[in-house]
Structures are given as structure tokens and as C-alpha cells.
Amino acid sequence: MKGLVIVSALTLVGSCATTRYSTKIENLKNNIQLTDSATVMHYANTITASELKTQLYAYASDEFEGRKTGEPGQKKAAEFLKSYYQSQDILSPIADSVYFQNISKDFLPKEIQSTENVLAYIKGSENPEEVVIISAHLDHLGIENNEVFNGADDNGSGTSALMEMAQAFKLAANDGFLPKRSVLFLHLTGEELGLYGSRYYIENPIFDVNKTMVDLNIDMIGRIDKKHEGNPNYLYLIGADRISKELHFISEKINNAYFNLDLDYTYNDEDDHNRYYFRSDHYKFALKNIPVIFYFNGEHDDYHKATDTPDKIEYDLLAKRAKLIFSTAWYLANKDGALIHNKDI
């Protein structure tokens, strides 16, 4: 009989603890208020399929020779990005005008020449030392057997989306809508070699790692995988809830309010044999306990082939996905207070 009383008491304590946690989760959800919808959507809608197409056809052209890390084509791609940000009057966080974070060959595999991350930003109006990062890798596979691996989806799609988002933030800033936190547009090199650019940035951060709110990482968002051929209105999200469930809820609420994409969390399963969570640049930020979202359209038949070309990109879908990421970044850059981490719930 005594044992039964003890078990019942423990069950009651466990039930109360569960209730308290679930209440905190509900409070997290309820505290997410989208108050500037018209403004957000006005600038999100400056991200257009036609402009994305123009940028991506240029970036994934033969001129850049497949953008292999450290090779002349990758250097041309970096210069292309720098020139774009200069043309938009979007400054660099490195002394305003130094857009390259140079990485010496000593940091890289022995056969790889020196390379660079490309950085631009919008300075925050209230907490400029805090930062929301939107990242995309700029490199690809180069030339093999006289074939150019243009990498239109991998990762011309993410690169062009990042450029368009930067322009949208700049247009808003010009109209007086500055983000409260800084927003860093981070083009990372050496991803295909093993996340070298993100590893270099996280070891040599331009913004304090402890004041980095989030990394929204984009790697392949311009195509449709076989699973979704009959329902292309989707996007895979990976990692959103692993460090901050609040980030996941914010992402969901913004999507439900504005875009109604089918957010597919298949690859967020910790037992996913593809291990995508560990395979793109966001992972280096996650290792520093920085909340992340990895945006991804899944693999397709042209993945890591010379046939990954700009004519196969779904530009309207790319624009819709980019608008979702932009709107998420906007909310985070203007959010009151830091993201709540799971360990603090």
C-alpha cells in the first residue's frame, strides 16, 4: 500500500511538470505577434522571379567556370557579388568597404588555393552589435572532363535569393525601416570541400558569436524533388527546433500567415540517414549553440552533375521560398528580446 502511494505521488509530480512545460510552449506560441504585416509583405514582394532569374543566369554561367574554391572562376564569382553589393550601396561590416574575408591556403586542403567569404550587411538601428545571419555558399564543383558544373541550384539558387533579400532589406532601410539588429548577408566559400568557409567565419567571427541570434542557411531552393513532383508548393526545413523551439514556432507562424508552403520536416529527423543537418554551413553555427534553419528543396537527378543548369530552376517557386526566408529574417531582426533556447524552457 505504501508503495502505491509513492507511485501515485510521483505520477502527480510528473503530471504537474509536464503541464508546466506545455504551458511554457503555449506561451511561446502565443507571444509571437505579427504586427507589421503590410510592411513586411511590401518589401518581400520586391523579391521577384524575373530578378532572381537575371542574377542566377549570370551567376551560374560558364564565365564562372563552376566556381571551384580557390580557382579563377570562384574569384570571378566573389567579385560579382562584391560589385552587386557596391551597386546597391550595401556596405560591408569590415571597415564599410572590405567585402572579402580572406582565407589563406594554409587553412584549406593542401591542393586548394586561398579563397574568401563575401560579406555585406544592413546595420541595426538599436542593437547593431547583435546580428541575424542569412547565409548561402558561393562555391561549386568547377570543371571536370571539360564540362562546367554550373551549380544553378547548388547553390546559385541560394546565392541569388540572398542577393535579392539584401536588396529588399536595403529598400526598406532607404524608406526608414531599419532593422533593430544588424542583418549579415554571408556568402560562404569552400562548402563543397567540407564547410571550410563557415568554419573559418565561426573561428574568426566579424560579429560576436554570443550576440549572433540565428543563422538562416540556404542551400538549394530552386528545384523540386521527386517526392513533391505533384505538390511543388513545399520546402524542407532542417534544424529549426533543435536549439530553439521558439524559432520553429516563429517560422511556422510566418509561413501560415503569408505563404502556406508545405514545410516538410522529413530530414529534420535525428535518425535521417542522409544526415543533411550536418552537411551544410549552418552546422558550424549550431555547434556554437546558435539557432539555425537550413532551407533545402531536396536532391534531384541533376544534383552534383553538369546538368544542374539555370533553365531548370522554378523561378516563381524560388521567389516564394526566398520571401519566406526574408520575412523570417525580418521578424527576427526586429524581435523584442533574444530567442529562447530549449535549455531555458
C-alpha beads as a LAMMPS data file, in Angstrom:
LAMMPS data file: protein, C-alpha beads

345 atoms
344 bonds

1 atom types
1 bond types

-500.0 500.0 xlo xhi
-500.0 500.0 ylo yhi
-500.0 500.0 zlo zhi

Masses

1 110.0

Atoms # bond

1 1 1 0.000 0.000 0.000
2 1 1 2.814 2.390 0.870
3 1 1 4.417 1.692 -2.481
4 1 1 1.192 2.558 -4.271
5 1 1 1.045 5.940 -2.506
6 1 1 4.611 6.738 -3.535
7 1 1 3.943 5.831 -7.163
8 1 1 0.810 7.954 -7.200
9 1 1 2.692 10.919 -5.757
10 1 1 5.429 10.597 -8.356
11 1 1 2.844 10.367 -11.101
12 1 1 1.232 13.559 -9.822
13 1 1 4.576 15.395 -9.732
14 1 1 5.392 14.229 -13.253
15 1 1 1.986 15.337 -14.479
16 1 1 2.436 18.797 -12.961
17 1 1 5.894 19.111 -14.514
18 1 1 4.505 18.150 -17.909
19 1 1 1.727 20.696 -17.563
20 1 1 4.162 23.439 -16.690
21 1 1 6.304 22.656 -19.736
22 1 1 3.314 22.524 -22.064
23 1 1 2.130 25.858 -20.681
24 1 1 5.502 27.398 -21.462
25 1 1 5.299 26.034 -25.005
26 1 1 1.828 27.526 -25.450
27 1 1 3.090 30.843 -24.106
28 1 1 5.955 30.773 -26.590
29 1 1 3.485 30.318 -29.434
30 1 1 1.035 32.930 -28.154
31 1 1 3.728 35.557 -27.681
32 1 1 4.587 35.557 -31.383
33 1 1 2.701 38.516 -32.788
34 1 1 2.978 39.590 -36.430
35 1 1 2.297 43.305 -36.169
36 1 1 3.801 44.833 -39.327
37 1 1 2.410 42.502 -41.958
38 1 1 1.731 45.096 -44.654
39 1 1 5.262 46.492 -44.405
40 1 1 6.915 43.073 -44.411
41 1 1 4.959 41.898 -47.427
42 1 1 5.579 45.140 -49.308
43 1 1 9.331 44.564 -49.197
44 1 1 9.091 40.787 -49.538
45 1 1 7.273 41.353 -52.813
46 1 1 10.246 43.261 -54.197
47 1 1 11.854 39.812 -54.484
48 1 1 10.740 38.781 -57.964
49 1 1 11.154 35.746 -60.173
50 1 1 12.458 37.896 -63.036
51 1 1 15.238 39.485 -60.963
52 1 1 16.192 36.130 -59.468
53 1 1 16.399 34.703 -62.978
54 1 1 18.638 37.523 -64.165
55 1 1 21.035 37.095 -61.236
56 1 1 21.079 33.313 -61.383
57 1 1 21.714 33.087 -65.130
58 1 1 24.713 35.361 -64.632
59 1 1 25.993 33.584 -61.525
60 1 1 25.622 30.069 -62.913
61 1 1 27.085 30.917 -66.312
62 1 1 30.138 29.305 -67.902
63 1 1 32.036 32.543 -67.228
64 1 1 32.461 31.483 -63.594
65 1 1 33.805 28.060 -64.562
66 1 1 31.841 26.165 -61.940
67 1 1 33.128 28.303 -59.034
68 1 1 35.540 25.721 -57.603
69 1 1 37.052 27.010 -54.363
70 1 1 40.241 28.992 -54.903
71 1 1 40.082 28.798 -58.707
72 1 1 39.742 31.773 -61.086
73 1 1 36.026 31.150 -61.641
74 1 1 35.302 31.309 -57.933
75 1 1 37.287 34.555 -57.706
76 1 1 35.146 35.991 -60.507
77 1 1 32.035 34.942 -58.616
78 1 1 33.268 36.687 -55.470
79 1 1 33.950 39.856 -57.455
80 1 1 30.484 39.592 -58.986
81 1 1 28.943 39.540 -55.506
82 1 1 31.107 42.418 -54.309
83 1 1 30.134 44.521 -57.327
84 1 1 26.478 43.773 -56.712
85 1 1 26.591 44.994 -53.125
86 1 1 28.506 48.084 -54.153
87 1 1 25.898 48.823 -56.829
88 1 1 23.144 48.567 -54.208
89 1 1 25.080 50.764 -51.756
90 1 1 25.042 47.930 -49.231
91 1 1 28.157 48.189 -47.094
92 1 1 30.477 45.565 -45.695
93 1 1 30.761 45.054 -41.926
94 1 1 34.540 45.052 -42.375
95 1 1 35.511 48.739 -42.425
96 1 1 32.478 49.505 -44.630
97 1 1 34.235 48.558 -47.873
98 1 1 36.175 45.307 -47.351
99 1 1 33.741 42.722 -48.663
100 1 1 36.134 39.767 -48.572
101 1 1 37.070 37.751 -45.521
102 1 1 40.260 36.226 -46.879
103 1 1 41.142 32.625 -46.086
104 1 1 44.740 31.567 -46.662
105 1 1 45.640 28.294 -48.344
106 1 1 47.119 27.088 -45.044
107 1 1 43.582 26.766 -43.679
108 1 1 42.418 24.696 -46.647
109 1 1 43.163 21.243 -48.079
110 1 1 46.679 21.238 -49.477
111 1 1 45.739 21.405 -53.162
112 1 1 43.330 24.339 -52.701
113 1 1 44.403 27.943 -53.228
114 1 1 43.400 30.860 -50.993
115 1 1 39.773 31.889 -51.117
116 1 1 37.311 34.279 -49.496
117 1 1 33.910 34.619 -47.901
118 1 1 31.900 37.593 -49.146
119 1 1 30.084 39.732 -46.565
120 1 1 27.635 42.629 -46.701
121 1 1 25.183 43.934 -44.137
122 1 1 22.492 46.336 -43.035
123 1 1 23.451 47.922 -39.722
124 1 1 20.919 47.618 -36.927
125 1 1 19.342 50.800 -35.598
126 1 1 19.016 49.799 -31.924
127 1 1 21.293 46.821 -31.292
128 1 1 23.838 46.885 -34.126
129 1 1 26.212 44.562 -32.271
130 1 1 23.567 41.810 -32.417
131 1 1 23.160 40.043 -35.731
132 1 1 20.832 37.891 -37.773
133 1 1 22.818 35.952 -40.379
134 1 1 21.428 34.781 -43.698
135 1 1 23.973 32.531 -45.383
136 1 1 24.463 30.673 -48.651
137 1 1 27.576 29.024 -50.052
138 1 1 29.036 30.593 -53.166
139 1 1 31.234 27.734 -54.440
140 1 1 30.564 24.647 -56.534
141 1 1 32.491 21.838 -58.230
142 1 1 34.317 23.604 -61.069
143 1 1 35.205 21.891 -64.325
144 1 1 35.548 18.142 -64.744
145 1 1 36.346 16.356 -68.020
146 1 1 35.865 19.648 -69.880
147 1 1 32.328 20.009 -68.521
148 1 1 31.361 23.067 -66.485
149 1 1 29.416 22.245 -63.342
150 1 1 27.384 25.453 -63.185
151 1 1 25.599 24.629 -59.920
152 1 1 22.445 26.576 -60.728
153 1 1 20.505 25.025 -57.874
154 1 1 23.615 24.157 -55.840
155 1 1 23.943 26.928 -54.852
156 1 1 23.167 29.561 -57.430
157 1 1 19.594 29.450 -56.155
158 1 1 20.622 30.292 -52.590
159 1 1 23.088 32.920 -53.758
160 1 1 20.603 34.774 -55.947
161 1 1 17.978 34.568 -53.191
162 1 1 20.422 36.092 -50.724
163 1 1 21.212 38.928 -53.126
164 1 1 17.523 39.687 -53.585
165 1 1 16.872 39.598 -49.842
166 1 1 19.719 42.035 -49.264
167 1 1 18.211 44.380 -51.829
168 1 1 14.805 44.135 -50.119
169 1 1 16.309 44.992 -46.728
170 1 1 18.152 47.910 -48.314
171 1 1 14.995 49.257 -49.965
172 1 1 13.283 49.109 -46.581
173 1 1 16.216 50.882 -44.917
174 1 1 16.116 53.604 -47.556
175 1 1 12.464 54.157 -46.656
176 1 1 13.267 54.432 -42.965
177 1 1 12.541 50.835 -41.946
178 1 1 15.888 49.877 -40.475
179 1 1 16.105 46.547 -38.657
180 1 1 16.736 46.767 -34.915
181 1 1 19.542 44.218 -35.198
182 1 1 22.139 44.043 -37.922
183 1 1 21.462 41.645 -40.783
184 1 1 24.531 39.951 -42.282
185 1 1 24.418 38.579 -45.822
186 1 1 27.104 35.913 -45.681
187 1 1 28.307 34.154 -48.834
188 1 1 30.480 31.249 -47.729
189 1 1 33.260 29.610 -49.686
190 1 1 34.556 26.054 -49.515
191 1 1 31.270 24.386 -48.585
192 1 1 31.705 21.645 -51.153
193 1 1 35.139 20.854 -49.695
194 1 1 33.763 20.339 -46.190
195 1 1 32.264 23.565 -44.777
196 1 1 35.575 25.441 -44.756
197 1 1 34.124 28.936 -45.194
198 1 1 31.662 28.597 -42.334
199 1 1 34.301 27.024 -40.134
200 1 1 36.621 29.943 -40.861
201 1 1 33.907 32.503 -40.135
202 1 1 32.901 30.907 -36.849
203 1 1 36.555 30.784 -35.751
204 1 1 37.121 34.370 -36.913
205 1 1 33.701 35.989 -36.479
206 1 1 33.017 39.520 -37.633
207 1 1 30.170 39.717 -35.112
208 1 1 30.441 38.313 -31.607
209 1 1 29.269 34.692 -31.661
210 1 1 27.494 35.261 -28.361
211 1 1 25.495 38.086 -29.934
212 1 1 24.614 36.141 -33.068
213 1 1 20.898 35.401 -32.791
214 1 1 20.459 32.941 -35.639
215 1 1 21.791 31.583 -38.928
216 1 1 19.240 31.093 -41.700
217 1 1 21.146 28.988 -44.208
218 1 1 20.051 28.485 -47.813
219 1 1 21.437 25.622 -49.877
220 1 1 19.409 24.571 -52.933
221 1 1 15.919 26.113 -53.046
222 1 1 15.239 26.376 -56.787
223 1 1 14.065 22.904 -57.782
224 1 1 11.502 20.192 -56.978
225 1 1 12.472 16.713 -55.794
226 1 1 10.726 13.502 -56.848
227 1 1 8.680 13.261 -53.653
228 1 1 6.969 16.586 -54.394
229 1 1 6.517 16.426 -58.171
230 1 1 2.746 16.505 -57.695
231 1 1 2.884 19.186 -54.983
232 1 1 5.681 21.673 -55.636
233 1 1 4.465 24.163 -53.026
234 1 1 6.903 22.926 -50.384
235 1 1 10.273 23.462 -48.733
236 1 1 12.313 21.246 -46.428
237 1 1 13.306 22.859 -43.130
238 1 1 16.028 21.253 -41.071
239 1 1 17.195 22.135 -37.573
240 1 1 14.660 24.841 -36.705
241 1 1 13.611 23.306 -33.388
242 1 1 16.860 21.673 -32.286
243 1 1 18.257 24.631 -30.342
244 1 1 15.233 26.957 -30.131
245 1 1 11.664 25.741 -30.423
246 1 1 10.689 29.403 -30.442
247 1 1 12.496 29.772 -33.762
248 1 1 10.481 26.857 -35.144
249 1 1 7.210 28.420 -33.978
250 1 1 8.153 31.799 -35.468
251 1 1 8.938 30.152 -38.792
252 1 1 5.646 28.244 -38.773
253 1 1 3.581 31.300 -37.877
254 1 1 5.108 33.443 -40.613
255 1 1 4.560 30.730 -43.195
256 1 1 0.952 30.174 -42.123
257 1 1 0.232 33.902 -42.181
258 1 1 1.750 34.782 -45.545
259 1 1 2.850 31.862 -47.731
260 1 1 1.237 28.499 -46.936
261 1 1 4.152 26.467 -48.162
262 1 1 4.143 22.827 -47.107
263 1 1 7.049 22.884 -44.651
264 1 1 8.456 19.370 -44.778
265 1 1 10.451 18.236 -41.735
266 1 1 11.344 14.773 -43.034
267 1 1 15.074 15.471 -42.968
268 1 1 14.962 17.045 -39.527
269 1 1 14.639 13.567 -38.050
270 1 1 17.735 12.953 -35.942
271 1 1 17.885 9.430 -37.411
272 1 1 17.801 10.689 -41.021
273 1 1 20.367 8.572 -42.863
274 1 1 21.133 11.450 -45.260
275 1 1 22.486 13.483 -42.332
276 1 1 21.664 16.770 -44.065
277 1 1 21.733 18.614 -40.742
278 1 1 25.489 18.038 -40.650
279 1 1 26.203 18.700 -44.329
280 1 1 25.732 22.429 -44.922
281 1 1 27.138 25.591 -43.406
282 1 1 24.508 26.137 -40.705
283 1 1 26.013 23.201 -38.811
284 1 1 29.116 25.178 -37.835
285 1 1 26.846 27.777 -36.223
286 1 1 24.777 25.118 -34.477
287 1 1 27.963 23.754 -32.924
288 1 1 28.282 27.136 -31.179
289 1 1 24.719 26.835 -29.871
290 1 1 23.398 29.381 -32.365
291 1 1 19.862 28.515 -33.518
292 1 1 19.680 27.638 -37.207
293 1 1 17.288 26.832 -40.009
294 1 1 18.533 25.026 -43.102
295 1 1 16.292 25.637 -46.154
296 1 1 16.510 22.935 -48.822
297 1 1 14.487 21.607 -51.760
298 1 1 15.895 18.073 -51.632
299 1 1 18.102 16.316 -54.127
300 1 1 17.175 15.777 -57.777
301 1 1 18.627 13.977 -60.784
302 1 1 20.935 16.901 -61.626
303 1 1 22.464 17.156 -58.142
304 1 1 26.271 17.470 -58.458
305 1 1 26.082 16.995 -62.224
306 1 1 26.920 19.268 -65.141
307 1 1 23.190 19.262 -65.951
308 1 1 22.370 21.488 -62.936
309 1 1 21.683 24.483 -65.184
310 1 1 19.651 27.728 -64.844
311 1 1 16.962 26.699 -67.329
312 1 1 15.742 24.040 -64.875
313 1 1 15.104 26.410 -61.970
314 1 1 11.491 27.053 -60.900
315 1 1 11.769 30.817 -60.584
316 1 1 8.302 31.573 -59.213
317 1 1 8.800 28.922 -56.557
318 1 1 12.299 30.226 -55.809
319 1 1 10.815 33.687 -55.273
320 1 1 8.139 32.389 -52.900
321 1 1 10.693 30.473 -50.856
322 1 1 13.005 33.488 -50.725
323 1 1 10.124 35.665 -49.497
324 1 1 9.501 33.229 -46.645
325 1 1 13.142 33.398 -45.569
326 1 1 13.223 37.190 -45.902
327 1 1 10.087 37.556 -43.776
328 1 1 11.518 35.243 -41.126
329 1 1 14.741 37.247 -41.041
330 1 1 12.750 40.493 -40.809
331 1 1 10.828 39.240 -37.774
332 1 1 13.992 38.031 -36.052
333 1 1 15.892 41.246 -36.761
334 1 1 13.088 43.266 -35.134
335 1 1 12.068 40.863 -32.384
336 1 1 11.933 42.104 -28.793
337 1 1 14.467 40.096 -26.838
338 1 1 16.642 37.147 -27.732
339 1 1 15.406 33.794 -28.944
340 1 1 14.581 31.448 -26.091
341 1 1 16.733 28.324 -26.243
342 1 1 15.292 24.934 -25.427
343 1 1 17.507 24.565 -22.381
344 1 1 15.817 27.632 -20.875
345 1 1 12.219 26.494 -21.346

Bonds

1 1 1 2
2 1 2 3
3 1 3 4
4 1 4 5
5 1 5 6
6 1 6 7
7 1 7 8
8 1 8 9
9 1 9 10
10 1 10 11
11 1 11 12
12 1 12 13
13 1 13 14
14 1 14 15
15 1 15 16
16 1 16 17
17 1 17 18
18 1 18 19
19 1 19 20
20 1 20 21
21 1 21 22
22 1 22 23
23 1 23 24
24 1 24 25
25 1 25 26
26 1 26 27
27 1 27 28
28 1 28 29
29 1 29 30
30 1 30 31
31 1 31 32
32 1 32 33
33 1 33 34
34 1 34 35
35 1 35 36
36 1 36 37
37 1 37 38
38 1 38 39
39 1 39 40
40 1 40 41
41 1 41 42
42 1 42 43
43 1 43 44
44 1 44 45
45 1 45 46
46 1 46 47
47 1 47 48
48 1 48 49
49 1 49 50
50 1 50 51
51 1 51 52
52 1 52 53
53 1 53 54
54 1 54 55
55 1 55 56
56 1 56 57
57 1 57 58
58 1 58 59
59 1 59 60
60 1 60 61
61 1 61 62
62 1 62 63
63 1 63 64
64 1 64 65
65 1 65 66
66 1 66 67
67 1 67 68
68 1 68 69
69 1 69 70
70 1 70 71
71 1 71 72
72 1 72 73
73 1 73 74
74 1 74 75
75 1 75 76
76 1 76 77
77 1 77 78
78 1 78 79
79 1 79 80
80 1 80 81
81 1 81 82
82 1 82 83
83 1 83 84
84 1 84 85
85 1 85 86
86 1 86 87
87 1 87 88
88 1 88 89
89 1 89 90
90 1 90 91
91 1 91 92
92 1 92 93
93 1 93 94
94 1 94 95
95 1 95 96
96 1 96 97
97 1 97 98
98 1 98 99
99 1 99 100
100 1 100 101
101 1 101 102
102 1 102 103
103 1 103 104
104 1 104 105
105 1 105 106
106 1 106 107
107 1 107 108
108 1 108 109
109 1 109 110
110 1 110 111
111 1 111 112
112 1 112 113
113 1 113 114
114 1 114 115
115 1 115 116
116 1 116 117
117 1 117 118
118 1 118 119
119 1 119 120
120 1 120 121
121 1 121 122
122 1 122 123
123 1 123 124
124 1 124 125
125 1 125 126
126 1 126 127
127 1 127 128
128 1 128 129
129 1 129 130
130 1 130 131
131 1 131 132
132 1 132 133
133 1 133 134
134 1 134 135
135 1 135 136
136 1 136 137
137 1 137 138
138 1 138 139
139 1 139 140
140 1 140 141
141 1 141 142
142 1 142 143
143 1 143 144
144 1 144 145
145 1 145 146
146 1 146 147
147 1 147 148
148 1 148 149
149 1 149 150
150 1 150 151
151 1 151 152
152 1 152 153
153 1 153 154
154 1 154 155
155 1 155 156
156 1 156 157
157 1 157 158
158 1 158 159
159 1 159 160
160 1 160 161
161 1 161 162
162 1 162 163
163 1 163 164
164 1 164 165
165 1 165 166
166 1 166 167
167 1 167 168
168 1 168 169
169 1 169 170
170 1 170 171
171 1 171 172
172 1 172 173
173 1 173 174
174 1 174 175
175 1 175 176
176 1 176 177
177 1 177 178
178 1 178 179
179 1 179 180
180 1 180 181
181 1 181 182
182 1 182 183
183 1 183 184
184 1 184 185
185 1 185 186
186 1 186 187
187 1 187 188
188 1 188 189
189 1 189 190
190 1 190 191
191 1 191 192
192 1 192 193
193 1 193 194
194 1 194 195
195 1 195 196
196 1 196 197
197 1 197 198
198 1 198 199
199 1 199 200
200 1 200 201
201 1 201 202
202 1 202 203
203 1 203 204
204 1 204 205
205 1 205 206
206 1 206 207
207 1 207 208
208 1 208 209
209 1 209 210
210 1 210 211
211 1 211 212
212 1 212 213
213 1 213 214
214 1 214 215
215 1 215 216
216 1 216 217
217 1 217 218
218 1 218 219
219 1 219 220
220 1 220 221
221 1 221 222
222 1 222 223
223 1 223 224
224 1 224 225
225 1 225 226
226 1 226 227
227 1 227 228
228 1 228 229
229 1 229 230
230 1 230 231
231 1 231 232
232 1 232 233
233 1 233 234
234 1 234 235
235 1 235 236
236 1 236 237
237 1 237 238
238 1 238 239
239 1 239 240
240 1 240 241
241 1 241 242
242 1 242 243
243 1 243 244
244 1 244 245
245 1 245 246
246 1 246 247
247 1 247 248
248 1 248 249
249 1 249 250
250 1 250 251
251 1 251 252
252 1 252 253
253 1 253 254
254 1 254 255
255 1 255 256
256 1 256 257
257 1 257 258
258 1 258 259
259 1 259 260
260 1 260 261
261 1 261 262
262 1 262 263
263 1 263 264
264 1 264 265
265 1 265 266
266 1 266 267
267 1 267 268
268 1 268 269
269 1 269 270
270 1 270 271
271 1 271 272
272 1 272 273
273 1 273 274
274 1 274 275
275 1 275 276
276 1 276 277
277 1 277 278
278 1 278 279
279 1 279 280
280 1 280 281
281 1 281 282
282 1 282 283
283 1 283 284
284 1 284 285
285 1 285 286
286 1 286 287
287 1 287 288
288 1 288 289
289 1 289 290
290 1 290 291
291 1 291 292
292 1 292 293
293 1 293 294
294 1 294 295
295 1 295 296
296 1 296 297
297 1 297 298
298 1 298 299
299 1 299 300
300 1 300 301
301 1 301 302
302 1 302 303
303 1 303 304
304 1 304 305
305 1 305 306
306 1 306 307
307 1 307 308
308 1 308 309
309 1 309 310
310 1 310 311
311 1 311 312
312 1 312 313
313 1 313 314
314 1 314 315
315 1 315 316
316 1 316 317
317 1 317 318
318 1 318 319
319 1 319 320
320 1 320 321
321 1 321 322
322 1 322 323
323 1 323 324
324 1 324 325
325 1 325 326
326 1 326 327
327 1 327 328
328 1 328 329
329 1 329 330
330 1 330 331
331 1 331 332
332 1 332 333
333 1 333 334
334 1 334 335
335 1 335 336
336 1 336 337
337 1 337 338
338 1 338 339
339 1 339 340
340 1 340 341
341 1 341 342
342 1 342 343
343 1 343 344
344 1 344 345
